Amino acid sequence: MFFTEKPKYFEEGNYIYECKSSPNNLDAPINENSLKKWINDVKKLLKRKQPSGFRYIFPVNRLDSNNRNLLEQLKAEFPNIDIQYYDCESVDLLVKSLQKVNSLPELVQYIQQARS
């Protein structure tokens, strides 16, 4: 399926969310060669679009120290872009935390308590 219109989240100044995973090895860290390929794709995109921020989310896999080093190199290469990344453990922690609240006011209260 092809889209003729580019997604709005690629507009300059917006955050970009990319979800990548290697579901064939659920207990293993993400494949380093795949990550290198994705990072090269991201570099092209960041150079071309220059967004204010980028979020890389790996909902299924963990990041090992080699993966984190590659992602830290990406962050260092683009110091003017707010680049963050999250693996399945950080996503799991977020989901567990959000399950503690039932409504938006409770979420606000939970965040305020966590910050103080």
Disulfide bonds with the S-S distance in Angstrom:
none
